[in-house]
Amino acid sequence: MIRRDRRAGRALMVEREPEVAGPRRPDPLSELGLNVVVGQGTGGQVFLREQKHLAQVPVLVPGAQVVHTPAVRAVLRTVAHAAAVGAVVCLYGDAGQGKTVALQYALSQLPHPARVRRVHVGVHPTVPELRRVLADALELGRRLPRGAGEADLTLVNALRQPRVLVLDEAQRLPGPALEFLRGLWDHPDTDTALVLAGAGSERALRRVPALASRVLTWELVPRLIPREVATVMAAFHPLWEDVSEDDVAWVDEHVGHGNFRTWAKLTSHLTAETYGKSRPVVDRRMLERACARLMGPL
């Protein structure tokens, strides 16, 4: 089934969403025209969806594709909701869990991806430094006045437009910089959604209660659970389709630990080792060699 749907250009999503009693809230994805689920497999466990706008999604390995895990779907909904209402959201989780891929995919699925702006910050930027990178992201260029008050007013005027501002590695921001963001998004004319992402970003935001209280959604991207790793990796790359579940479980126990970045690196090693083979078969010895390359010197 995975091979058939891969040839059809679809993505696999492992679904574990429980039924909720009572009326459902309006779905921001439906309002934005992002219908995620278009088909259901046996047992209500597998959903399929056509993928679009994948050019900017870093899947890291040639031949790999974004997998619709529950975490990816949750990020998709969170980003769509934030874009629809101009909210502040925090995307967090340990390093390598797939936050960046999920976020890039969610942004690529928005109806107006051209309105997305990314803010790149250094470690512990000052408020003037943050002001400058915000101006660069908003394409204000040299139009930003030198005076702090006038410069902030210029930023607020730019934030009146509906768009999504993405600040990755938000854990780098010190308290004064976060307070500065809080002031900008407190302005009643601000209509721009703010996505704060990064490993430890939730702890940084909690240290500024005035900003933390304005976060609409705290979205955790967790590690893959053991029972879903084999299905997810078979959807991620064709190399894993014929690997036994026992071998996948062995790799996850010894090296993978549900970390998507680790699994992507393993896939990269296996892709290099099987390059040029018409029908590559990944066996236990090959997996052991790939794992040894990741473990480094003991």
Secondary structure as GFF3:
##gff-version 3
##sequence-region A 1 298
A	DSSP	alpha_helix	2	7	.	.	.	ID=ss1
A	DSSP	beta_strand	10	14	.	.	.	ID=ss2
A	DSSP	alpha_helix	28	31	.	.	.	ID=ss3
A	DSSP	beta_strand	39	40	.	.	.	ID=ss4
A	DSSP	three_ten_helix	42	44	.	.	.	ID=ss5
A	DSSP	beta_strand	46	50	.	.	.	ID=ss6
A	DSSP	alpha_helix	70	85	.	.	.	ID=ss7
A	DSSP	beta_strand	88	92	.	.	.	ID=ss8
A	DSSP	alpha_helix	99	108	.	.	.	ID=ss9
A	DSSP	three_ten_helix	113	115	.	.	.	ID=ss10
A	DSSP	beta_strand	116	119	.	.	.	ID=ss11
A	DSSP	alpha_helix	127	137	.	.	.	ID=ss12
A	DSSP	three_ten_helix	141	143	.	.	.	ID=ss13
A	DSSP	alpha_helix	148	158	.	.	.	ID=ss14
A	DSSP	beta_strand	163	167	.	.	.	ID=ss15
A	DSSP	three_ten_helix	170	172	.	.	.	ID=ss16
A	DSSP	alpha_helix	175	186	.	.	.	ID=ss17
A	DSSP	beta_strand	192	197	.	.	.	ID=ss18
A	DSSP	alpha_helix	201	206	.	.	.	ID=ss19
A	DSSP	alpha_helix	209	212	.	.	.	ID=ss20
A	DSSP	beta_strand	215	220	.	.	.	ID=ss21
A	DSSP	alpha_helix	226	236	.	.	.	ID=ss22
A	DSSP	three_ten_helix	238	240	.	.	.	ID=ss23
A	DSSP	alpha_helix	245	251	.	.	.	ID=ss24
A	DSSP	pi_helix	252	256	.	.	.	ID=ss25
A	DSSP	alpha_helix	260	273	.	.	.	ID=ss26
A	DSSP	alpha_helix	284	295	.	.	.	ID=ss27
###
